[in-house]
Amino acid sequence: TVSAILRRHGIPPAPERGRVTDGDRVIVHDPATTVAIDFAKVLILDQGSICLMSILIDIHFGTREMEIVNVVHDLDGGITVQCAKNLTMEGVGFFKRLGIKTVIMDRDPIFTEEFRQLLAGAGCEPHRIAPRCPWENGYAERFIRSLKESVLRKCLFTSESALRLALAEFQTYFNRERPHQGIDNRTVLGSSEVPTSTGNVVRVPRVGGLLNHYERVA
């Protein structure tokens, strides 16, 4: 109970309470202009070798739209810097397209100072969460849990291309077909029209049938 109350009010755990400054606390002012970024890891078999792949994701607070930013074998600061350039590219970058002003991230060293400076220079202020407070990046943490439970823990990928294909299908399913409770059971990018009550119901399989979307056809 005490832990829940502390989290609700944004108070870090006792060992860090005196060392965390207000600048380290994450306060979301406007979900419409805020995203969270994080990365998941998964083991794959690639040409007979076991490889650890890193999946960098971002998710928009307001609409719940997500994007698989990159999938790499050896994630380093140079790759995340390039990702920052892509995300803030005028006209086509995920952050620029949605008018993002705040980016929530954890304190992993992969989010280097150069990475954060690039975001700040593009008008996307980086906010790092307090130490050992993953709930402050709850949107990204919850999304990664859904990704793992829906796909990553149910498949044995035998190549990087197979992993990328599965992630692309999951992104389509998550953004265009899956209803989200946080936005009144609507889809993120799909049609907002009420489906017709007549017609045959067809199944649209995703990721080899691990995920399924059902819709009526005339």
MDTraj code that builds the backbone (N, CA, C; nanometers):
import mdtraj as md
import numpy as np

residues = "THR VAL SER ALA ILE LEU ARG ARG HIS GLY ILE PRO PRO ALA PRO GLU ARG GLY ARG VAL THR ASP GLY ASP ARG VAL ILE VAL HIS ASP PRO ALA THR THR VAL ALA ILE ASP PHE ALA LYS VAL LEU ILE LEU ASP GLN GLY SER ILE CYS LEU MET SER ILE LEU ILE ASP ILE HIS PHE GLY THR ARG GLU MET GLU ILE VAL ASN VAL VAL HIS ASP LEU ASP GLY GLY ILE THR VAL GLN CYS ALA LYS ASN LEU THR MET GLU GLY VAL GLY PHE PHE LYS ARG LEU GLY ILE LYS THR VAL ILE MET ASP ARG ASP PRO ILE PHE THR GLU GLU PHE ARG GLN LEU LEU ALA GLY ALA GLY CYS GLU PRO HIS ARG ILE ALA PRO ARG CYS PRO TRP GLU ASN GLY TYR ALA GLU ARG PHE ILE ARG SER LEU LYS GLU SER VAL LEU ARG LYS CYS LEU PHE THR SER GLU SER ALA LEU ARG LEU ALA LEU ALA GLU PHE GLN THR TYR PHE ASN ARG GLU ARG PRO HIS GLN GLY ILE ASP ASN ARG THR VAL LEU GLY SER SER GLU VAL PRO THR SER THR GLY ASN VAL VAL ARG VAL PRO ARG VAL GLY GLY LEU LEU ASN HIS TYR GLU ARG VAL ALA".split()
xyz = np.array([
    [0.0828, -0.1206, 0.0000],
    [0.0000, 0.0000, 0.0000],
    [0.0861, 0.1254, 0.0000],
    [0.1893, 0.1274, 0.0842],
    [0.2785, 0.2433, 0.0901],
    [0.3481, 0.2640, -0.0444],
    [0.3946, 0.1546, -0.1039],
    [0.4623, 0.1635, -0.2331],
    [0.3702, 0.2213, -0.3398],
    [0.2439, 0.1784, -0.3404],
    [0.1485, 0.2285, -0.4390],
    [0.1233, 0.3775, -0.4214],
    [0.1131, 0.4223, -0.2955],
    [0.0902, 0.5648, -0.2692],
    [0.2100, 0.6473, -0.3150],
    [0.3307, 0.5992, -0.2889],
    [0.4499, 0.6713, -0.3322],
    [0.4555, 0.6832, -0.4835],
    [0.4262, 0.5735, -0.5538],
    [0.4282, 0.5778, -0.6994],
    [0.3247, 0.6748, -0.7526],
    [0.2057, 0.6757, -0.6901],
    [0.0976, 0.7625, -0.7366],
    [0.1366, 0.9094, -0.7309],
    [0.2190, 0.9437, -0.6334],
    [0.2588, 1.0835, -0.6168],
    [0.3980, 1.1125, -0.6739],
    [0.4539, 1.0167, -0.7486],
    [0.5822, 1.0394, -0.8133],
    [0.6999, 1.0481, -0.7196],
    [0.6917, 0.9817, -0.6039],
    [0.8002, 0.9866, -0.5057],
    [0.8879, 0.8628, -0.5233],
    [1.0171, 0.8791, -0.5465],
    [1.1049, 0.7645, -0.5710],
    [1.1278, 0.6828, -0.4443],
    [1.1869, 0.5629, -0.4565],
    [1.2151, 0.4790, -0.3391],
    [1.3066, 0.5502, -0.2403],
    [1.2999, 0.5078, -0.1139],
    [1.3729, 0.5745, -0.0059],
    [1.5223, 0.5896, -0.0329],
    [1.5944, 0.4874, -0.0855],
    [1.7391, 0.5050, -0.1047],
    [1.7754, 0.6172, -0.2009],
    [1.6833, 0.6503, -0.2941],
    [1.7132, 0.7522, -0.3937],
    [1.6435, 0.8844, -0.3652],
    [1.5605, 0.8894, -0.2631],
    [1.4738, 1.0051, -0.2448],
    [1.5505, 1.1344, -0.2268],
    [1.6626, 1.1307, -0.1559],
    [1.7379, 1.2523, -0.1322],
    [1.8315, 1.2902, -0.2444],
    [1.8521, 1.1993, -0.3438],
    [1.9497, 1.2248, -0.4484],
    [1.8860, 1.2537, -0.5831],
    [1.7558, 1.2404, -0.5950],
    [1.6876, 1.2640, -0.7212],
    [1.6351, 1.4060, -0.7247],
    [1.6715, 1.4813, -0.8271],
    [1.6273, 1.6198, -0.8391],
    [1.4956, 1.6274, -0.9134],
    [1.4315, 1.7440, -0.9056],
    [1.3042, 1.7617, -0.9742],
    [1.3186, 1.7434, -1.1245],
    [1.4378, 1.7757, -1.1787],
    [1.4579, 1.7601, -1.3222],
    [1.4573, 1.6157, -1.3667],
    [1.4799, 1.5241, -1.2720],
    [1.4784, 1.3819, -1.3058],
    [1.3392, 1.3221, -1.2997],
    [1.2453, 1.3925, -1.2403],
    [1.1100, 1.3399, -1.2279],
    [1.0353, 1.3611, -1.3586],
    [0.9535, 1.2664, -1.3963],
    [0.8784, 1.2752, -1.5211],
    [0.7373, 1.3230, -1.4912],
    [0.7029, 1.4386, -1.5451],
    [0.5671, 1.4904, -1.5307],
    [0.5129, 1.5122, -1.6713],
    [0.4111, 1.4384, -1.7072],
    [0.3555, 1.4484, -1.8411],
    [0.2535, 1.5610, -1.8431],
    [0.2833, 1.6660, -1.9153],
    [0.1926, 1.7803, -1.9214],
    [0.0862, 1.7626, -2.0296],
    [0.1241, 1.7050, -2.1426],
    [0.0312, 1.6962, -2.2554],
    [0.0523, 1.5644, -2.3283],
    [-0.0362, 1.4667, -2.3094],
    [-0.0203, 1.3387, -2.3784],
    [-0.0155, 1.3521, -2.5306],
    [-0.0763, 1.4575, -2.5855],
    [-0.0789, 1.4746, -2.7306],
    [0.0591, 1.5036, -2.7880],
    [0.1512, 1.5523, -2.7059],
    [0.2851, 1.5867, -2.7550],
    [0.3945, 1.5089, -2.6828],
    [0.3602, 1.3928, -2.6278],
    [0.4568, 1.3136, -2.5495],
    [0.4659, 1.1720, -2.6035],
    [0.5878, 1.1209, -2.6151],
    [0.6102, 0.9810, -2.6510],
    [0.7040, 0.9183, -2.5489],
    [0.7038, 0.7870, -2.5447],
    [0.7983, 0.7107, -2.4638],
    [0.8804, 0.6223, -2.5554],
    [1.0084, 0.6065, -2.5236],
    [1.0938, 0.5174, -2.6015],
    [1.1613, 0.4188, -2.5075],
    [1.1875, 0.3000, -2.5600],
    [1.2545, 0.1957, -2.4825],
    [1.2942, 0.0870, -2.5806],
    [1.3590, -0.0164, -2.5323],
    [1.3920, -0.1260, -2.6220],
    [1.3719, -0.2596, -2.5522],
    [1.3324, -0.3578, -2.6338],
    [1.3171, -0.4957, -2.5878],
    [1.4291, -0.5793, -2.6464],
    [1.4540, -0.6945, -2.5857],
    [1.5586, -0.7847, -2.6343],
    [1.4986, -0.9231, -2.6578],
    [1.5498, -0.9903, -2.7597],
    [1.5029, -1.1251, -2.7905],
    [1.6187, -1.2049, -2.8503],
    [1.6245, -1.3334, -2.8170],
    [1.7255, -1.4231, -2.8737],
    [1.6715, -1.4869, -3.0009],
    [1.7549, -1.4907, -3.1056],
    [1.7155, -1.5569, -3.2303],
    [1.8283, -1.6512, -3.2734],
    [1.7959, -1.7422, -3.3640],
    [1.8955, -1.8272, -3.4283],
    [1.9239, -1.7696, -3.5660],
    [2.0490, -1.7373, -3.5910],
    [2.0868, -1.6804, -3.7201],
    [2.2077, -1.7556, -3.7734],
    [2.1851, -1.8357, -3.8783],
    [2.2897, -1.9181, -3.9396],
    [2.3576, -2.0088, -3.8372],
    [2.2744, -2.0659, -3.7493],
    [2.3239, -2.1617, -3.6518],
    [2.3794, -2.1009, -3.5251],
    [2.3838, -1.9696, -3.5168],
    [2.4351, -1.9029, -3.3972],
    [2.3222, -1.8325, -3.3238],
    [2.3349, -1.8261, -3.1909],
    [2.2367, -1.7553, -3.1098],
    [2.2767, -1.6084, -3.1018],
    [2.1846, -1.5211, -3.1400],
    [2.2117, -1.3779, -3.1415],
    [2.1105, -1.3059, -3.0530],
    [2.1568, -1.2049, -2.9828],
    [2.0700, -1.1211, -2.9020],
    [2.0363, -0.9961, -2.9824],
    [1.9082, -0.9801, -3.0139],
    [1.8625, -0.8668, -3.0927],
    [1.7959, -0.7634, -3.0026],
    [1.8187, -0.6367, -3.0334],
    [1.7564, -0.5258, -2.9615],
    [1.6534, -0.4597, -3.0515],
    [1.5358, -0.4343, -2.9953],
    [1.4249, -0.3758, -3.0704],
    [1.3911, -0.2414, -3.0067],
    [1.4217, -0.1341, -3.0748],
    [1.3931, -0.0003, -3.0246],
    [1.2528, 0.0402, -3.0679],
    [1.1698, 0.0810, -2.9704],
    [1.0298, 0.1158, -2.9993],
    [0.9989, 0.2540, -2.9432],
    [0.8941, 0.3150, -2.9983],
    [0.8379, 0.4344, -2.9360],
    [0.6858, 0.4260, -2.9421],
    [0.6194, 0.4930, -2.8481],
    [0.4739, 0.4901, -2.8420],
    [0.4235, 0.6276, -2.8008],
    [0.3220, 0.6759, -2.8706],
    [0.2636, 0.8074, -2.8472],
    [0.1587, 0.7978, -2.7376],
    [0.1683, 0.8838, -2.6375],
    [0.0767, 0.8762, -2.5243],
    [-0.0682, 0.9013, -2.5663],
    [-0.0913, 1.0031, -2.6476],
    [-0.2275, 1.0445, -2.6776],
    [-0.3052, 0.9456, -2.7610],
    [-0.2458, 0.8975, -2.8709],
    [-0.3179, 0.8108, -2.9641],
    [-0.2857, 0.6633, -2.9466],
    [-0.1769, 0.6307, -2.8755],
    [-0.1226, 0.4946, -2.8597],
    [-0.0563, 0.4429, -2.9875],
    [-0.0345, 0.5291, -3.0858],
    [0.0350, 0.4840, -3.2058],
    [0.1788, 0.4473, -3.1697],
    [0.2275, 0.3343, -3.2219],
    [0.3622, 0.2897, -3.1930],
    [0.4390, 0.2687, -3.3224],
    [0.5705, 0.2603, -3.3069],
    [0.6569, 0.2385, -3.4223],
    [0.7763, 0.1540, -3.3802],
    [0.8100, 0.0562, -3.4630],
    [0.9349, -0.0168, -3.4457],
    [1.0430, 0.0692, -3.5102],
    [1.1260, 0.1313, -3.4280],
    [1.2238, 0.2271, -3.4781],
    [1.3402, 0.1566, -3.5465],
    [1.3915, 0.0504, -3.4831],
    [1.5056, -0.0204, -3.5407],
    [1.5178, -0.1571, -3.4751],
    [1.5776, -0.2499, -3.5485],
    [1.6071, -0.3845, -3.4987],
    [1.7537, -0.4114, -3.5296],
    [1.8367, -0.4266, -3.4277],
    [1.9805, -0.4391, -3.4501],
    [2.0389, -0.5493, -3.3629],
    [2.1560, -0.5985, -3.4072],
    [2.2259, -0.7033, -3.3325],
    [2.3106, -0.6429, -3.2215],
    [2.3975, -0.5491, -3.2555],
    [2.4852, -0.4852, -3.1580],
    [2.4431, -0.3397, -3.1430],
    [2.3551, -0.3152, -3.0477],
    [2.3046, -0.1793, -3.0268],
    [2.4109, -0.0953, -2.9574],
    [2.4417, 0.0214, -3.0153],
    [2.5378, 0.1118, -2.9535],
    [2.4902, 0.2552, -2.9701],
    [2.5680, 0.3473, -2.9133],
    [2.5289, 0.4868, -2.9157],
    [2.5187, 0.5447, -3.0554],
    [2.6039, 0.4980, -3.1479],
    [2.5978, 0.5475, -3.2851],
    [2.4650, 0.5144, -3.3527],
    [2.4128, 0.3957, -3.3234],
    [2.2848, 0.3562, -3.3837],
    [2.1711, 0.4384, -3.3261],
    [2.1709, 0.4609, -3.1949],
    [2.0625, 0.5400, -3.1368],
    [2.0684, 0.6850, -3.1845],
    [2.1886, 0.7375, -3.2076],
    [2.2004, 0.8733, -3.2621],
    [2.1375, 0.8800, -3.4013],
    [2.1634, 0.7803, -3.4845],
    [2.1016, 0.7776, -3.6169],
    [1.9501, 0.7650, -3.6064],
    [1.9031, 0.6877, -3.5087],
    [1.7588, 0.6749, -3.4875],
    [1.6980, 0.8100, -3.4501],
    [1.7709, 0.8863, -3.3671],
    [1.7219, 1.0191, -3.3292],
    [1.7092, 1.1084, -3.4515],
    [1.8044, 1.0999, -3.5427],
    [1.7975, 1.1796, -3.6658],
    [1.6769, 1.1387, -3.7503],
    [1.6532, 1.0092, -3.7583],
    [1.5387, 0.9615, -3.8371],
    [1.4064, 1.0042, -3.7745],
    [1.3973, 0.9946, -3.6415],
    [1.2730, 1.0270, -3.5731],
    [1.2389, 1.1749, -3.5814],
    [1.3405, 1.2606, -3.5909],
    [1.3171, 1.4052, -3.5926],
    [1.3305, 1.4653, -3.7317],
    [1.3372, 1.3804, -3.8339],
    [1.3500, 1.4300, -3.9700],
    [1.2233, 1.5070, -4.0097],
    [1.2439, 1.6239, -4.0643],
    [1.1320, 1.7119, -4.0975],
    [1.0378, 1.6444, -4.1972],
    [0.9089, 1.6409, -4.1599],
    [0.8066, 1.5920, -4.2515],
    [0.7781, 1.4433, -4.2442],
    [0.8805, 1.3620, -4.2180],
    [0.8609, 1.2169, -4.2227],
    [0.8936, 1.1468, -4.0906],
    [0.9707, 1.2102, -4.0041],
    [1.0055, 1.1478, -3.8765],
    [0.8842, 1.1331, -3.7866],
    [0.8822, 1.0249, -3.7093],
    [0.7686, 0.9968, -3.6196],
    [0.7435, 1.1126, -3.5245],
    [0.8492, 1.1687, -3.4662],
    [0.8331, 1.2776, -3.3710],
    [0.7848, 1.4050, -3.4387],
    [0.8393, 1.4363, -3.5560],
    [0.7979, 1.5577, -3.6264],
    [0.6554, 1.5459, -3.6784],
    [0.6207, 1.4277, -3.7265],
    [0.4856, 1.4086, -3.7815],
    [0.3785, 1.4279, -3.6754],
    [0.4068, 1.3875, -3.5522],
    [0.3081, 1.3975, -3.4448],
    [0.3250, 1.5229, -3.3591],
    [0.4223, 1.6056, -3.3907],
    [0.4429, 1.7276, -3.3142],
    [0.4884, 1.7020, -3.1722],
    [0.5824, 1.6106, -3.1550],
    [0.6275, 1.5695, -3.0218],
    [0.7168, 1.6763, -2.9588],
    [0.6921, 1.7043, -2.8304],
    [0.7718, 1.8006, -2.7561],
    [0.8426, 1.7378, -2.6351],
    [0.7965, 1.6202, -2.5912],
    [0.8550, 1.5548, -2.4741],
    [0.8798, 1.4079, -2.5054],
    [0.9984, 1.3595, -2.4727],
    [1.0346, 1.2193, -2.4959],
    [1.0761, 1.1577, -2.3628],
    [1.0018, 1.0557, -2.3178],
    [1.0298, 0.9869, -2.1917],
    [1.1214, 0.8680, -2.2197],
    [1.2263, 0.8538, -2.1399],
    [1.3192, 0.7420, -2.1578],
    [1.3781, 0.7038, -2.0225],
    [1.4353, 0.5834, -2.0151],
    [1.5007, 0.5434, -1.8911],
    [1.6463, 0.5880, -1.8937],
    [1.7235, 0.5439, -1.7957],
    [1.8614, 0.5905, -1.7807],
    [1.9640, 0.4954, -1.8408],
    [1.9208, 0.4098, -1.9311],
    [2.0151, 0.3212, -1.9971],
    [2.1207, 0.4040, -2.0702],
    [2.2491, 0.3674, -2.0554],
    [2.3556, 0.4459, -2.1211],
    [2.3464, 0.4459, -2.2727],
    [2.2656, 0.3590, -2.3300],
    [2.2496, 0.3579, -2.4749],
    [2.1853, 0.4865, -2.5238],
    [2.1074, 0.5522, -2.4362],
    [2.0512, 0.6830, -2.4702],
    [2.1554, 0.7884, -2.4313],
    [2.2537, 0.8035, -2.5155],
    [2.3718, 0.8839, -2.4861],
    [2.3398, 1.0328, -2.4793],
    [2.4386, 1.1086, -2.4322],
    [2.4220, 1.2539, -2.4251],
    [2.4027, 1.3125, -2.5641],
    [2.4747, 1.2597, -2.6631],
    [2.4579, 1.3081, -2.8009],
    [2.3166, 1.2791, -2.8518],
    [2.2654, 1.1628, -2.8180],
    [2.1283, 1.1264, -2.8550],
    [2.0292, 1.2267, -2.7962],
    [2.0466, 1.2580, -2.6688],
    [1.9543, 1.3507, -2.6031],
    [1.9685, 1.4923, -2.6569],
    [2.0916, 1.5315, -2.6908],
    [2.1124, 1.6642, -2.7458],
    [2.0482, 1.6794, -2.8829],
    [2.0532, 1.5740, -2.9618],
    [1.9874, 1.5783, -3.0931],
    [1.8363, 1.5970, -3.0786],
    [1.7772, 1.5242, -2.9833],
    [1.6342, 1.5389, -2.9597],
    [1.6017, 1.6810, -2.9141],
    [1.6806, 1.7318, -2.8195],
    [1.6554, 1.8662, -2.7675],
    [1.6705, 1.9710, -2.8777],
    [1.7696, 1.9530, -2.9652],
    [1.7907, 2.0469, -3.0739],
    [1.6775, 2.0483, -3.1738],
    [1.6043, 1.9377, -3.1816],
    [1.4905, 1.9291, -3.2730],
    [1.3595, 1.9694, -3.2056],
    [1.3674, 2.0176, -3.0813],
    [1.2462, 2.0612, -3.0113],
    [1.1752, 1.9515, -2.9363],
    [1.2404, 1.8354, -2.9195],
    [1.1805, 1.7229, -2.8457],
    [1.2583, 1.7072, -2.7150],
    [1.2097, 1.7653, -2.6094],
    [1.2839, 1.7670, -2.4832],
    [1.2929, 1.6270, -2.4224],
    [1.4136, 1.5766, -2.3975],
    [1.4280, 1.4432, -2.3377],
    [1.4098, 1.4482, -2.1861],
    [1.3326, 1.3531, -2.1326],
    [1.3131, 1.3410, -1.9881],
    [1.3539, 1.2002, -1.9471],
    [1.4531, 1.1893, -1.8626],
    [1.4939, 1.0587, -1.8114],
    [1.4233, 1.0328, -1.6785],
    [1.3746, 0.9122, -1.6633],
    [1.3014, 0.8778, -1.5427],
    [1.3976, 0.8642, -1.4255],
    [1.3425, 0.8661, -1.3050],
    [1.4248, 0.8523, -1.1850],
    [1.4845, 0.7117, -1.1780],
    [1.5989, 0.6953, -1.1123],
    [1.6606, 0.5623, -1.1006],
    [1.5669, 0.4610, -1.0344],
    [1.5644, 0.3415, -1.0912],
    [1.4867, 0.2300, -1.0386],
    [1.3384, 0.2653, -1.0231],
    [1.2861, 0.3401, -1.1178],
    [1.1432, 0.3758, -1.1177],
    [1.0823, 0.3455, -1.2538],
    [1.0766, 0.2181, -1.2942],
    [1.0270, 0.1867, -1.4298],
    [0.8835, 0.2280, -1.4538],
    [0.8036, 0.2420, -1.3448],
    [0.6645, 0.2810, -1.3648],
    [0.6531, 0.4214, -1.4232],
    [0.7585, 0.5035, -1.4112],
    [0.7541, 0.6369, -1.4689],
    [0.7609, 0.6325, -1.6219],
    [0.7986, 0.5193, -1.6754],
    [0.7947, 0.4980, -1.8203],
    [0.6947, 0.3873, -1.8509],
    [0.5785, 0.3967, -1.7871],
    [0.4813, 0.2877, -1.7898],
    [0.4253, 0.2568, -1.9268],
    [0.4074, 0.3573, -2.0121],
    [0.3522, 0.3319, -2.1454],
    [0.4440, 0.2385, -2.2244],
    [0.5730, 0.2696, -2.2245],
    [0.6666, 0.1865, -2.2994],
    [0.6811, 0.0488, -2.2356],
    [0.6874, 0.0437, -2.1026],
    [0.7015, -0.0847, -2.0336],
    [0.5819, -0.1753, -2.0620],
    [0.4625, -0.1188, -2.0604],
    [0.3419, -0.1993, -2.0848],
    [0.3359, -0.2451, -2.2294],
    [0.3786, -0.1595, -2.3211],
    [0.3788, -0.2009, -2.4613],
    [0.4775, -0.3155, -2.4839],
    [0.5965, -0.3057, -2.4254],
    [0.6960, -0.4111, -2.4435],
    [0.6450, -0.5422, -2.3842],
    [0.5733, -0.5340, -2.2734],
    [0.5140, -0.6556, -2.2172],
    [0.4155, -0.7176, -2.3165],
    [0.3318, -0.6352, -2.3801],
    [0.2374, -0.6871, -2.4795],
    [0.3112, -0.7495, -2.5979],
    [0.4190, -0.6839, -2.6425],
    [0.4972, -0.7367, -2.7541],
    [0.5574, -0.8725, -2.7195],
    [0.6096, -0.8856, -2.5994],
    [0.6705, -1.0123, -2.5588],
    [0.5655, -1.1226, -2.5454],
    [0.4534, -1.0907, -2.4810],
    [0.3512, -1.1919, -2.4575],
    [0.2817, -1.2326, -2.5865],
    [0.2700, -1.1415, -2.6820],
    [0.1976, -1.1710, -2.8055],
    [0.2838, -1.2393, -2.9105],
    [0.4139, -1.2031, -2.9155],
    [0.4978, -1.2506, -3.0263],
    [0.6307, -1.3086, -2.9788],
    [0.7106, -1.2293, -2.9085],
    [0.8506, -1.2656, -2.8862],
    [0.8676, -1.3941, -2.8073],
    [0.7781, -1.4210, -2.7106],
    [0.7898, -1.5409, -2.6288],
    [0.7208, -1.6624, -2.6913],
    [0.6567, -1.6421, -2.8041],
    [0.5832, -1.7514, -2.8676],
    [0.6483, -1.8001, -2.9960],
    [0.7547, -1.7356, -3.0385],
    [0.8187, -1.7712, -3.1648],
    [0.9671, -1.7992, -3.1438],
    [1.0193, -1.8908, -3.2246],
    [1.1628, -1.9115, -3.2337],
    [1.2049, -1.8623, -3.3716],
    [1.2682, -1.7471, -3.3748],
    [1.3040, -1.6854, -3.5016],
    [1.4373, -1.7422, -3.5498],
    [1.4403, -1.7812, -3.6764],
    [1.5597, -1.8433, -3.7332],
    [1.6400, -1.7476, -3.8201],
    [1.5993, -1.6209, -3.8253],
    [1.6761, -1.5210, -3.8992],
    [1.6290, -1.3828, -3.8567],
    [1.7119, -1.2846, -3.8834],
    [1.6744, -1.1459, -3.8537],
    [1.5579, -1.1017, -3.9406],
    [1.5550, -1.1478, -4.0653],
    [1.4455, -1.1086, -4.1551],
    [1.3113, -1.1618, -4.1056],
    [1.3111, -1.2830, -4.0469],
    [1.1871, -1.3377, -3.9924],
    [1.1395, -1.2545, -3.8739],
    [1.2332, -1.2104, -3.7900],
    [1.1971, -1.1251, -3.6771],
    [1.1403, -0.9925, -3.7265],
    [1.2048, -0.9321, -3.8246],
    [1.1569, -0.8042, -3.8776],
    [1.0171, -0.8173, -3.9375],
    [0.9920, -0.9265, -4.0075],
    [0.8603, -0.9485, -4.0673],
    [0.7531, -0.9599, -3.9593],
    [0.7830, -1.0362, -3.8528],
    [0.6868, -1.0520, -3.7436],
    [0.6590, -0.9189, -3.6753],
    [0.7623, -0.8375, -3.6564],
    [0.7452, -0.7078, -3.5918],
    [0.6639, -0.6130, -3.6794],
    [0.6857, -0.6197, -3.8104],
    [0.6081, -0.5345, -3.9013],
    [0.4600, -0.5723, -3.8967],
    [0.4304, -0.7018, -3.8910],
    [0.2911, -0.7450, -3.8832],
    [0.2299, -0.7071, -3.7491],
    [0.3090, -0.7164, -3.6414],
    [0.2572, -0.6768, -3.5107],
    [0.2283, -0.5272, -3.5081],
    [0.3128, -0.4476, -3.5707],
    [0.2891, -0.3036, -3.5748],
    [0.1591, -0.2721, -3.6495],
    [0.1356, -0.3398, -3.7608],
    [0.0105, -0.3209, -3.8345],
    [-0.1089, -0.3594, -3.7490],
    [-0.0986, -0.4736, -3.6819],
    [-0.2087, -0.5201, -3.5963],
    [-0.2333, -0.4230, -3.4822],
    [-0.1268, -0.3777, -3.4163],
    [-0.1406, -0.2911, -3.2989],
    [-0.1990, -0.1556, -3.3370],
    [-0.1547, -0.0992, -3.4487],
    [-0.1977, 0.0350, -3.4867],
    [-0.3309, 0.0387, -3.5602],
    [-0.3631, -0.0648, -3.6369],
    [-0.4782, -0.0559, -3.7267],
    [-0.5924, -0.1515, -3.6945],
    [-0.5670, -0.2536, -3.6132],
    [-0.6702, -0.3557, -3.5941],
    [-0.7053, -0.3821, -3.4481],
    [-0.6135, -0.3656, -3.3584],
    [-0.6366, -0.3991, -3.2176],
    [-0.7104, -0.2855, -3.1471],
    [-0.8238, -0.3124, -3.0813],
    [-0.8902, -0.2083, -3.0015],
    [-0.8138, -0.1839, -2.8717],
    [-0.8120, -0.0587, -2.8267],
    [-0.7367, -0.0202, -2.7077],
    [-0.8312, 0.0361, -2.6023],
    [-0.8276, -0.0217, -2.4837],
    [-0.9155, 0.0237, -2.3768],
    [-0.8894, 0.1693, -2.3405],
    [-0.7639, 0.2126, -2.3469],
    [-0.7299, 0.3482, -2.3069],
    [-0.7868, 0.4558, -2.3966],
    [-0.8319, 0.4198, -2.5162],
    [-0.8930, 0.5168, -2.6079],
    [-1.0330, 0.4677, -2.6473],
    [-1.1076, 0.4218, -2.5459],
    [-1.2484, 0.3828, -2.5630],
    [-1.2665, 0.2683, -2.6613],
    [-1.1748, 0.1714, -2.6572],
    [-1.1831, 0.0511, -2.7413],
    [-1.1826, 0.0829, -2.8902],
    [-1.1214, 0.1943, -2.9284],
    [-1.1040, 0.2272, -3.0687],
    [-0.9670, 0.1788, -3.1154],
    [-0.9507, 0.1687, -3.2461],
    [-0.8192, 0.1397, -3.3011],
    [-0.7439, 0.2704, -3.3210],
    [-0.6137, 0.2607, -3.3256],
    [-0.5313, 0.3809, -3.3335],
    [-0.5455, 0.4492, -3.4687],
    [-0.5255, 0.3742, -3.5763],
    [-0.5277, 0.4314, -3.7107],
    [-0.6380, 0.3739, -3.7981],
    [-0.7152, 0.2805, -3.7465],
    [-0.8201, 0.2189, -3.8261],
    [-0.9426, 0.3066, -3.8400],
    [-1.0435, 0.2563, -3.9077],
    [-1.1673, 0.3307, -3.9279],
    [-1.2440, 0.3424, -3.7972],
    [-1.3028, 0.4588, -3.7748],
    [-1.3834, 0.4815, -3.6547],
    [-1.5304, 0.4494, -3.6773],
    [-1.5648, 0.4046, -3.7980],
    [-1.7034, 0.3727, -3.8289],
    [-1.7461, 0.2449, -3.7580],
    [-1.8737, 0.2406, -3.7166],
    [-1.9285, 0.1211, -3.6525],
    [-1.9452, 0.0135, -3.7589],
    [-1.8914, -0.1076, -3.7352],
    [-1.9015, -0.2118, -3.8376],
    [-2.0455, -0.2522, -3.8631],
    [-2.0725, -0.2919, -3.9848],
    [-2.2065, -0.3342, -4.0219],
    [-2.2456, -0.4610, -3.9469],
    [-2.3738, -0.4768, -3.9221],
    [-2.4219, -0.5927, -3.8466],
    [-2.4550, -0.7108, -3.9366],
    [-2.4368, -0.6947, -4.0668],
    [-2.4645, -0.8035, -4.1601],
    [-2.3391, -0.8353, -4.2400],
    [-2.3393, -0.9521, -4.3000],
    [-2.2244, -0.9934, -4.3795],
    [-2.1435, -1.1003, -4.3087],
    [-2.0637, -1.1695, -4.3858],
    [-1.9812, -1.2760, -4.3316],
    [-1.8629, -1.2192, -4.2543],
    [-1.8275, -1.2896, -4.1486],
    [-1.7100, -1.2527, -4.0690],
    [-1.5891, -1.3285, -4.1226],
    [-1.4825, -1.2560, -4.1515],
    [-1.3606, -1.3180, -4.2017],
    [-1.2476, -1.2952, -4.1017],
    [-1.1543, -1.3872, -4.1004],
    [-1.0384, -1.3781, -4.0109],
    [-0.9177, -1.3313, -4.0900],
    [-0.8487, -1.2323, -4.0359],
    [-0.7249, -1.1833, -4.0962],
    [-0.6096, -1.2210, -4.0029],
    [-0.5341, -1.3262, -4.0352],
    [-0.4274, -1.3709, -3.9450],
    [-0.3047, -1.2819, -3.9541],
    [-0.2388, -1.2646, -3.8418],
    [-0.1123, -1.1918, -3.8349],
    [-0.0093, -1.2783, -3.7635],
    [0.1143, -1.2666, -3.8051],
    [0.2275, -1.3414, -3.7472],
    [0.1958, -1.4909, -3.7487],
    [0.1567, -1.5397, -3.8645],
    [0.1305, -1.6819, -3.8804],
    [0.0126, -1.7344, -3.8014],
    [-0.0801, -1.6471, -3.7617],
    [-0.1972, -1.6894, -3.6863],
    [-0.1858, -1.6693, -3.5367],
    [-0.0706, -1.6202, -3.4872],
    [-0.0594, -1.5900, -3.3440],
    [-0.1566, -1.4797, -3.3048],
    [-0.1767, -1.3845, -3.3951],
    [-0.2720, -1.2756, -3.3750],
    [-0.3748, -1.2822, -3.4854],
    [-0.4973, -1.2463, -3.4531],
    [-0.6049, -1.2525, -3.5508],
    [-0.6932, -1.1296, -3.5410],
    [-0.7316, -1.0800, -3.6572],
    [-0.8274, -0.9690, -3.6654],
    [-0.9509, -1.0203, -3.7391],
    [-1.0679, -0.9864, -3.6854],
    [-1.1940, -1.0313, -3.7447],
    [-1.2729, -0.9106, -3.7933],
    [-1.3293, -0.9213, -3.9142],
    [-1.4088, -0.8119, -3.9690],
    [-1.5180, -0.8684, -4.0578],
    [-1.6215, -0.7883, -4.0766],
    [-1.7315, -0.8287, -4.1653],
    [-1.7063, -0.7770, -4.3061],
    [-1.7474, -0.8564, -4.4011],
    [-1.7380, -0.8170, -4.5417],
    [-1.8776, -0.8186, -4.6012],
    [-1.8986, -0.7328, -4.6979],
    [-2.0319, -0.7247, -4.7606],
    [-2.0584, -0.8505, -4.8414],
])
top = md.Topology()
chain = top.add_chain()
for i, resn in enumerate(residues, 1):
    res = top.add_residue(resn, chain, resSeq=i)
    for name in ("N", "CA", "C"):
        top.add_atom(name, md.element.get_by_symbol(name[0]), res)
traj = md.Trajectory(xyz[None], top)
